[in-house]
Amino acid sequence: MSLAIEPFGPLVDRYDAFLIDQFGVLIDGEGAYPGAVDALDHIAQCGKPVVILSNSGKRAEPNCDRVVSFGFDRNHFKTVVTSGEIAYHAIKNALGRSIRSDARVMVLARQGDASPIADLGLDEADDPKLADVLLIVSRDLEMSRGDYIKLLTEFRSTGGKCLCLNPDLNMLTPSGIAFSAGAIAKLFEQLGGRVVWYGKPHSDIYGCALGFVENIPKNRVLCIGDSIHHDIIGGHDAGLATALVRQGVHADLSDDATAEILSELGVFPTHVLRSLSIV
C-alpha cells in the first residue's frame, strides 16, 4: 500500500463538518502548525462547523482557551470535546452508585492538577495505598516508568478503580516524543489491573462531538487526526470518513512504515494529508 497525499482545500467542499484533533494537527504544544489558523478560517468562511477533539484530561473550556492562545479565532470552532470533559460527567453521574460519594481520589497529573474533579466534593489522596480511585490525567515528565510502576503496584493492592482520562500512548514535548498517560494506564493493565478509558478511540467522545453537528449526515463528516491508533481507528469505528495528517506523533515514520502499520491494522484513512493547510 502506498500513501497518496492529497491537498486539504478540496475536502472543505466535499464535507459539511469537521472533527479535528487538537495536538498534532492544529498545535504542536508550542505553537500552531503553519497554515492551521488559516485553514480553520477558511472552513468558517465556507459556513461549515468544526469541533476540536482532544485526549486532554482537562475539561473543555480550558482547552478552548488554550486553542485561542495559539492564535485561533474562538468563533471558528464550536468547542473542544475532551476526554476530561467526558470523564467528568461520567464520574459525576457515578457518584453514590459505582463510585462512593466520599471516595478518596489520587490524581496523576502534571503540577498536581486536580481540575478534572473540581467541584465534585471528592477528597484527594496523596498516597496510592489510601486511594479508592486513581485518575490518570497526564504524565509528569519528572517521573520515570519505574516511578509509575511502583505507584501503580501500590494502588493495585487496594483493589481500587482506575480511570484513564487521556488514552494517548505518546505525547509531543519540546525535546521530542515521550510516553504519555495512556502508556501509564497500559502499565496498570500489565500489572493485572482494570482500566476504564475515556477519549479517542473510544465511542463516547465521538458521540458527544457529533451532538454538536447533529443535523449533518455521518457521511458528510470528516475526522482529521495525526494518530493512527486514536484518530483513524476512532473515526473509522464511529462510521466517519477519516484523514491522516502526516505530522505529529507519526512525523518520524516514513510513508512506507506508516502504510505498513495501516495494513497490519486493516484500517485505512479515507484521505492522507501532509498538513492541515489550504495552500
C-alpha positions as CSV (number, residue, x, y, z in Angstrom):
1,M,0.0,0.0,0.0
2,S,1.3,3.5,-0.9
3,L,0.2,6.7,0.7
4,A,-1.4,9.1,-1.8
5,I,-1.1,12.6,-0.3
6,E,-4.0,14.9,-1.1
7,P,-4.4,18.7,-0.7
8,F,-6.8,19.7,2.1
9,G,-8.5,22.5,0.2
10,P,-10.9,20.4,-2.0
11,L,-12.0,18.4,1.0
12,V,-13.7,21.5,2.5
13,D,-16.1,21.4,-0.4
14,R,-16.6,17.7,-0.1
15,Y,-17.6,17.5,3.6
16,D,-20.0,19.6,5.7
17,A,-18.5,19.2,9.2
18,F,-15.0,18.5,10.6
19,L,-13.9,16.8,13.8
20,I,-10.2,18.0,14.1
21,D,-7.6,16.7,16.6
22,Q,-6.0,19.4,18.7
23,F,-2.4,18.2,19.3
24,G,-0.6,17.1,16.2
25,V,-2.9,18.7,13.7
26,L,-3.7,22.2,15.0
27,I,-0.9,22.8,17.5
28,D,2.4,21.0,18.4
29,G,2.4,22.1,22.1
30,E,4.5,25.2,21.4
31,G,2.5,26.9,18.6
32,A,0.1,26.5,15.8
33,Y,1.2,24.4,12.8
34,P,1.8,26.5,9.7
35,G,-1.4,27.0,7.8
36,A,-3.7,25.6,10.6
37,V,-5.1,29.0,11.7
38,D,-5.9,29.9,8.1
39,A,-7.4,26.5,7.4
40,L,-10.0,27.0,10.2
41,D,-10.7,30.5,9.0
42,H,-11.4,29.1,5.5
43,I,-13.7,26.4,6.9
44,A,-15.6,29.1,8.8
45,Q,-15.9,31.3,5.8
46,C,-17.5,28.3,4.0
47,G,-20.0,28.1,6.8
48,K,-19.1,24.7,7.9
49,P,-18.8,23.7,11.6
50,V,-15.6,22.5,13.3
51,V,-15.5,20.5,16.6
52,I,-12.0,20.0,18.0
53,L,-11.3,16.7,19.7
54,S,-8.6,16.2,22.3
55,N,-7.5,13.4,24.6
56,S,-6.7,16.1,27.1
57,G,-7.6,15.1,30.7
58,K,-8.6,18.8,31.3
59,R,-12.1,19.9,30.7
60,A,-13.5,21.7,27.6
61,E,-13.2,25.4,28.5
62,P,-9.5,25.4,29.5
63,N,-8.8,23.7,26.2
64,C,-10.8,26.2,24.3
65,D,-8.8,28.9,26.0
66,R,-5.6,27.1,25.1
67,V,-6.5,26.9,21.4
68,V,-7.3,30.6,21.3
69,S,-4.0,31.4,23.0
70,F,-2.2,29.9,19.9
71,G,-3.9,32.3,17.6
72,F,-7.1,30.6,16.6
73,D,-10.4,32.5,16.5
74,R,-12.9,31.3,19.1
75,N,-15.7,31.8,16.5
76,H,-14.1,29.3,14.2
77,F,-14.9,26.2,16.3
78,K,-17.9,25.1,18.3
79,T,-15.9,23.7,21.3
80,V,-13.2,21.3,22.2
81,V,-14.6,18.0,23.2
82,T,-12.1,16.4,25.6
83,S,-11.7,13.1,27.3
84,G,-11.5,15.0,30.5
85,E,-15.0,16.5,29.9
86,I,-16.4,13.1,29.1
87,A,-14.9,11.6,32.2
88,Y,-16.0,14.5,34.5
89,H,-19.7,13.9,33.6
90,A,-19.3,10.1,33.9
91,I,-17.7,10.4,37.4
92,K,-20.4,12.9,38.4
93,N,-23.2,10.5,37.3
94,A,-21.4,7.6,39.1
95,L,-21.2,9.2,42.5
96,G,-23.2,7.4,45.0
97,R,-23.5,4.5,42.6
98,S,-20.4,2.8,41.3
99,I,-18.2,5.4,43.0
100,R,-18.8,6.3,46.6
101,S,-19.6,9.9,47.2
102,D,-16.9,10.0,49.9
103,A,-14.3,8.2,47.7
104,R,-10.6,9.3,48.1
105,V,-9.1,10.1,44.7
106,M,-5.5,10.2,43.7
107,V,-4.9,12.3,40.6
108,L,-1.8,11.7,38.4
109,A,-1.2,14.9,36.5
110,R,1.4,17.5,35.8
111,Q,1.8,20.0,38.6
112,G,-0.8,18.2,40.7
113,D,-3.7,19.5,38.6
114,A,-6.9,18.2,40.1
115,S,-9.3,20.3,37.9
116,P,-10.9,17.2,36.4
117,I,-12.7,16.5,39.7
118,A,-13.1,20.1,40.8
119,D,-16.5,20.8,42.5
120,L,-17.4,17.1,42.8
121,G,-16.7,17.1,46.5
122,L,-14.2,14.3,46.4
123,D,-11.2,14.1,48.8
124,E,-7.8,13.9,47.3
125,A,-5.3,11.2,48.3
126,D,-1.5,11.6,48.1
127,D,-0.8,8.0,49.0
128,P,-1.8,5.4,46.4
129,K,-2.3,2.8,49.2
130,L,-5.1,5.1,50.6
131,A,-6.9,5.9,47.4
132,D,-10.2,4.4,46.3
133,V,-9.9,5.8,42.8
134,L,-6.9,6.6,40.6
135,L,-7.3,9.2,37.9
136,I,-4.6,9.1,35.2
137,V,-4.9,12.6,33.7
138,S,-1.4,13.4,32.3
139,R,2.2,12.4,32.6
140,D,4.6,14.1,34.9
141,L,7.8,14.4,32.9
142,E,9.8,14.2,36.1
143,M,8.6,10.7,36.7
144,S,10.1,7.6,35.0
145,R,8.4,4.4,34.0
146,G,9.9,2.8,37.2
147,D,8.4,5.5,39.3
148,Y,5.0,4.9,37.9
149,I,5.3,1.1,38.2
150,K,6.0,1.4,41.9
151,L,3.0,3.8,42.4
152,L,0.6,1.6,40.3
153,T,1.7,-1.6,42.1
154,E,0.8,0.1,45.4
155,F,-2.6,1.2,44.1
156,R,-3.2,-2.2,42.6
157,S,-3.1,-3.8,46.0
158,T,-6.1,-1.7,47.1
159,G,-8.4,-3.1,44.5
160,G,-9.5,0.5,43.7
161,K,-10.9,1.8,40.4
162,C,-8.5,3.2,37.8
163,L,-9.8,5.7,35.2
164,C,-7.6,7.0,32.3
165,L,-8.6,10.4,31.1
166,N,-6.0,10.5,28.4
167,P,-5.6,7.4,26.2
168,D,-2.6,8.8,24.2
169,L,0.3,6.5,24.4
170,N,2.8,9.2,23.3
171,M,2.9,13.0,23.5
172,L,4.7,15.8,21.9
173,T,7.3,17.6,24.1
174,P,9.8,20.3,23.3
175,S,12.5,17.6,23.3
176,G,10.6,15.1,21.2
177,I,8.0,12.4,21.7
178,A,7.7,10.9,25.2
179,F,5.3,8.3,26.7
180,S,2.1,9.7,27.9
181,A,-0.9,9.0,30.2
182,G,-2.2,6.1,28.1
183,A,1.1,4.3,28.4
184,I,0.8,4.6,32.2
185,A,-2.7,3.1,32.1
186,K,-1.3,0.3,29.9
187,L,1.3,-0.4,32.6
188,F,-1.5,-0.8,35.1
189,E,-3.3,-3.3,32.9
190,Q,0.0,-5.2,32.6
191,L,0.1,-5.4,36.4
192,G,-3.3,-7.1,36.2
193,G,-5.5,-4.0,36.9
194,R,-8.6,-2.9,35.1
195,V,-8.8,0.5,33.4
196,V,-11.8,2.5,32.4
197,W,-10.9,4.5,29.3
198,Y,-12.2,7.9,28.2
199,G,-11.4,9.6,24.9
200,K,-10.3,8.6,21.4
201,P,-10.6,5.9,20.0
202,H,-13.5,5.1,22.3
203,S,-17.0,5.8,21.2
204,D,-18.3,8.2,23.9
205,I,-16.1,11.2,22.7
206,Y,-17.4,10.8,19.1
207,G,-21.0,10.6,20.2
208,C,-20.6,13.8,22.2
209,A,-18.8,15.5,19.3
210,L,-21.4,14.5,16.7
211,G,-24.0,16.0,19.0
212,F,-22.7,19.4,18.0
213,V,-23.3,18.7,14.3
214,E,-26.3,16.5,14.8
215,N,-28.1,17.7,11.6
216,I,-25.3,16.6,9.3
217,P,-25.2,13.1,8.0
218,K,-22.2,11.0,9.1
219,N,-21.0,10.5,5.6
220,R,-20.6,14.3,5.3
221,V,-18.4,14.5,8.5
222,L,-14.6,14.2,8.2
223,C,-12.5,13.2,11.2
224,I,-8.9,14.6,10.9
225,G,-6.0,13.4,13.1
226,D,-2.4,12.5,13.3
227,S,-2.6,9.3,15.3
228,I,-3.5,6.0,13.6
229,H,-4.4,4.3,16.8
230,H,-6.6,7.1,18.2
231,D,-7.9,9.3,15.4
232,I,-8.1,7.0,12.4
233,I,-9.3,3.9,14.3
234,G,-11.7,6.0,16.4
235,G,-13.1,7.8,13.4
236,H,-13.4,4.6,11.5
237,D,-15.2,2.9,14.3
238,A,-17.6,5.8,14.6
239,G,-18.6,5.4,11.0
240,L,-16.9,8.6,9.8
241,A,-14.6,9.4,6.9
242,T,-11.0,10.0,8.2
243,A,-7.9,11.9,7.2
244,L,-4.5,11.1,8.5
245,V,-2.2,14.1,8.8
246,R,1.5,13.2,8.3
247,Q,2.8,15.2,11.2
248,G,2.5,15.0,14.9
249,V,3.1,11.6,16.6
250,H,3.9,9.8,13.3
251,A,6.0,12.5,11.8
252,D,9.2,10.5,12.0
253,L,7.7,7.5,10.3
254,S,8.4,7.1,6.6
255,D,5.4,6.8,4.3
256,D,6.3,3.1,3.8
257,A,6.4,2.4,7.5
258,T,3.1,4.2,8.0
259,A,1.5,2.3,5.2
260,E,2.7,-1.0,6.8
261,I,1.1,-0.1,10.2
262,L,-2.2,0.7,8.5
263,S,-2.0,-2.6,6.5
264,E,-1.3,-4.6,9.7
265,L,-4.3,-3.0,11.5
266,G,-6.5,-3.3,8.5
267,V,-7.9,0.2,9.0
268,F,-7.2,2.8,6.2
269,P,-7.8,6.5,6.2
270,T,-10.1,7.9,3.6
271,H,-7.6,10.6,2.9
272,V,-3.9,11.3,3.7
273,L,-2.8,14.9,4.2
274,R,0.7,16.4,4.5
275,S,-0.8,19.0,6.9
276,L,-3.9,21.0,7.6
277,S,-3.2,23.8,5.2
278,I,-5.2,25.3,2.3
279,V,-2.1,26.3,0.3
